[in-house]
Amino acid sequence: MDEKSDLRHAFEAEEQELRLRQSKVACILGIVLIPAGITLDSISYFDQINTLIAIRLVAAGLIAVIYALHFWDRTAAHVRYLTMAGLLIAVASIAVMIGITDGANSTYYTGLFLILFAVGVLAPMQPFEAALLCVSTLGIYIIACLQVPSATDTIKTLMNNLYFLVLTCIISVTAVHFNYRRRFNEFRLKFKLASQHQELSALDRLKSQFFANVSHELRTPLTLILAPVERLKIDVAGLGPSAEQLLDVIENNALRLLRLVNDILSLIRLEEGRATLSKKPVDMAHFLKHTAASMKHLATLKGVNLELQEPTGDLLINADPDALEKIVSNVIANAIKFTPPEGRIDIAAHREEEMVTVTISDTGIGIPAEQLPHIFDRFYQVDGSATRRHQGLGLGLALVRELMTRHGGNVTATSNSGAGTTFVLRFPHALQVTQFDMSNSEEKPDRLADDPLRTFDRKASARAIMITDNAASAIGNMSDPQAKDDRVELPLLLVVDDEPDMRRYLASMLRENYRIIEAPDGITALEKAKGQKPDLILLDVMLPGVTGLEVCRSLKERAETRAIKIIILTARADEEAKITALKHGADDFLIKPFSGLEVRSRIANLIRASKLETDLYRTNAELKQSLQQLRETEAALVQNARLSALGTMAAGLLHEIGNPLNFMGTALQLAARDPTIQADPDTADTLKDIHAGYERIHRVVTDLRGFTAPHRPEHPRPFHIESAIDHALRFTAHIQKGITITRNIADDGLVVGSQSTIAQVLVNLIVNAVAAVRSVEEERKPEITITSFVEGDELIVSVRDNGTGIDPKIQTQIFDPFFSTKDVGEGMGLGLAVSHRIIANHGGSLTVKSSLGEWTEFRFNLPISSDKENQVFHGVVSH
C-alpha cells in the first residue's frame, strides 16, 4: 500500500511540473492567437470591429494575468485551476463574439473546436477535468446562441453545431483519458526502474564490501600458509621426495589464490575510491628497462622472445610506481600467457605531443574482433567456456584500465584473431599535466604498497604465468607411471585434469595401490582410454578442448569402453550438476575440495564393483555358450531319435514288403520261361510291363533301405549323369505336360555311384519343381532347367525352376524328415530328406537357393569317375 501511495505522489509531482510547463505554453498561445483574430473580424464583421477588438484584447489581457500567476509559488501550486481558467476565458470570449454576431449561424463557433482539440491533444489534464471543461463549453455556447432571436433555420443550425461539438467533446475526453493512462504507465515503469536501480546500487555496494572483507580475511591465513611452507622448503633436505612435491602443490596454489585475492581487493579499492596513489615523477624509459628485465626470464621459460626497443626522448610521467608496475606487468604477463613458444613480444615507448605512449605487441593467439571491446570488462574472459585453456577470473585488464584512468591516461587494444595483439598505454607527460598534476597528487600512500605480502604477491604473479603456460612441459617432465610400473596385477587408473598440481597430488596419493596414467585434456583422455582401457577414470569437468562430461558420454556410448568406471570431479555442489553428471554416464562424482580418504574409498568400491561385473559378465557368457551347446546337442539327439524311429519303422515295413516282393520276382522269372506265355506276344508284353513295375518297386524299396541304414552305396560303379537324368525325366513324363524343360548337360558327365538312387534324387527334385511351377503357370510360362557342369574333380548338377520359391524362414527345415508344406495326403515329407541322405552317402551335399515368388534352385555334387574306375567298369563289373 505504501508503495502505491509513493508512486501516486511521485506521479502527481511530475504531472504538476508538466502542467506548469504546458499551461504556460497554452497561455502564450492564447495571448498571441486571440488578438490575431482581429484580421478575421475585419473581413467577416467590419461593422462590429470595435466591439470585437475590445473583447479580444480583454480576453488576451486576462490570460496574460493568468500567465503571470504561473510564476507565483502560491498560485503555481494550483496550476490545474489556472489552466481551467485560461481555457474558460478563451471559450467565453468566443461565446460573447458569437452572441453579438449571428448566434448559431456565426462562424466563430469553429474556434470552440480548436480549444477542444487543444484540450485533447496538448493539455495534461485528467479525464474528469476535460469532461468538466467540455460541459462548460457546451453550456456557454448554448447561452450565447440563445441571445439571438430564434428562427427555424437558426434552431436547425444550433442543433447541427451542438451535434458536432458533442462528438468533439467525446473525442477530446477519450484522448485525455488515454494520454493520462499512457503518462501514468510510462512514469510507473520509470519509477520501478529507478527503484530497482537504487536496489542494485545498494547490492553492488554490499557486494564490493563483502569482497573487500573476504579478501582481507583471506590474506591472513594465506600468510600463515605461505610463510611456513617457505620455511619448510628451506629445510627440504630432511624431507622425502613426496613431501617436497606436496609442499610445491601447497605453495603454487596458495600463491595462485593470493593473486586472485589481491586483484579483487585492488579493484574494489579503486572502485570505492579508497585506494590512494602516491604519484611522483617516474622516468618511463628507466622503468621499462627494469620491468622488461624482471619479466624476461618468465618469457624465456616459455620459449618466448621478449625485446625492449631502446626508449628515447623525455618520457617523464607522474605516476604511482607500485600501480605503474601493476599496469605494465599485467599487460606483459598477458602477452606471455597467450603467446605460444617461439613467439615474440616487443615493448616500445615514445612521446606523442603531451602524452607518453607505451606499446606492447605480441605474436600470440589474438582476440576475435567481436570480443575485443569487452576485454577490459570485469570478470570477462575471451574464452569463458568449460573448455578454456587459461586460468584466471578476468580481473587483470579491468584493473589495468582502472589504474590508467586514475593516472589520467587510457589503454586501448588492437588485435587480429590468430595474428597477435597490441596494447597501447597513454600517460600524460609530467610537464604537461593539467588536472592530474602534482598539486592534485594524493599524499596518503596505499597500504597495499607496504603490505608484508607484497613479496608473495610478486611471486604469485610470476608463478601464475609459469603454471598456466608451462603445464605441457611439467607434464612432460613428470614420470609416466605406465611406462615404469610393471605391477600389472594392480588396477590401472587414468587421472584427467588440466591442473598439473591436481594430477600430481592424486597420482602421489593413489600410486601405492594402483598403476597411474595421466591426461591433461579431454582429447588425450579419450585416446588413452581407448588405447589402454583403464579400470577407472578420475575425470575433471572443465578441460581444454573437450569437456569432461563429453568425454564421459563418448566413452559410455562405445561398447569397448562402456565398462570403464568414471568418477567425475566437479567444483559445483548443486543438485543439477550431479544429475547432469549421472545423465552423461558417470558412475560417481566427487565435489572439490575432497578428502583423500573419500577418494580412496570411492575408487576401491568402484574397482570392486567393476571386478564383480566382469566376473558376472564372463560367467554369463560361459552360461550362454553352454546353453547354446546344450540346445544343439538336444536338437541332434531329437533328430537322431526321429531318424532312429523312422529307420525302425521302415525296416519293419521293408521286411514285410520284401518277402512278397521276392515271391513276385520269382513268379515273374518262372512265367517268363513258360513256353506258352512266350508263344503269346500279347501275354509276353503284359508280363514285361509287370516286370518293369516290379523293378521299379524293388528299386524304391532298396533306396528306402539305404535311407534307414545310412552307409555308402553298395557296389558303386561309374555311370553317365545324362543317363540318370533321362531315367528321371522318363519316370516323370506323365506330369510334365505344358512345362518347358531345358537340359544343359556337360560332355564329361561320368560319375561314380548308384545310378538308380541318383535317378531317384532327380525324380524327387523334378516332381517338386513341377509342383512349384504349376502354381504360377497362370502368371508366367513354367520352365525347368537341368544343368550339369564340371568343377574341379566334381560334377555339379542343378535343377532350377521359375516357380513359387521357398520362404527363407523354412529353407533350413526342408531337408528334415516328415517336414512338408503340402496338404495332408499329398506327401509324407520324405522326398528331400531321402535325397539329402542319398547325396550324403555319395560323398556330396544337396543345397538349395531360392527367391520367394521368383525361382528355386537345388544343387548337388558327385565325384567324377577316375581312369581306374573306368577300367573296372569295362573289364570286371558286368552290367
Protein Blocks (a to p, Z undefined) as FASTA:
>chain_A
ZZmmmmmmmmmmmmmmmmmmmmmmmmmmmmmmmmmmmmmmmmmmmmlmmmmmmmmmmmmm
mmmmmmmmmmpmklmmmmmmmmmmmmmmmmmmmmmmmmmmnojmpcklmmmmmmmmmmmm
mmccdfklmmmmmmmmmmmmmmmmmmpccdfklmmmmmmmmmmmmmmmmmmmmmmmmmmm
mmmmmmmmmmmmmmmmmmmmmmmmmmmmmmmmmmmmmmmmmmmmmmmmmmmmmmmmmpcf
klmmmmmmmmmmmmmmmmmmmmmmmmmmmmnopaccddddddfklmmmmmmmmmmmmmmm
nopacdddddedjfbdcddfklmmmmmmmmmmmmmmmpcehiacddddddehjaccdddd
dfbebjafklmmmmmpghiafblcfkbcbecehlmmmmmmmmmmmnopacdddddehiap
adddddddfklccklcfklpcfbdcfklmpcklmmmmmmmmmmmmmmmmmmmmmmmpccf
klmmcclkbccdddddfblklmmmmmmmmmmmpccdddfbfklmmmmmmmnopabdcddf
bdghiafklmmmmmmmpmklmmpccddddfbfbfklmmmmmmnopabdcdddddfklmmm
mmmmmmmmmmmmmmmmmmmmmmmmmmmmmmmmmmmmmmmmmmmmmmmmmmmmmmmmmmmm
mmmmmmmmmmmmpmklmmmmklmmmmmmmmmmmmmmmmmmmmmmmmmmgcddehiacddf
klmmmmmmmmmmmmmgoiacdddddfblcccddfklmmmmmmmmmmmmmmmmmmmmmmpc
cddddddddehjaccdddddfbebpafklmmmmmpghiafbdehiaghlmmmmmmmmmmm
nopacdddddehiaccdddddddddfklmmmmmmmmcZZ
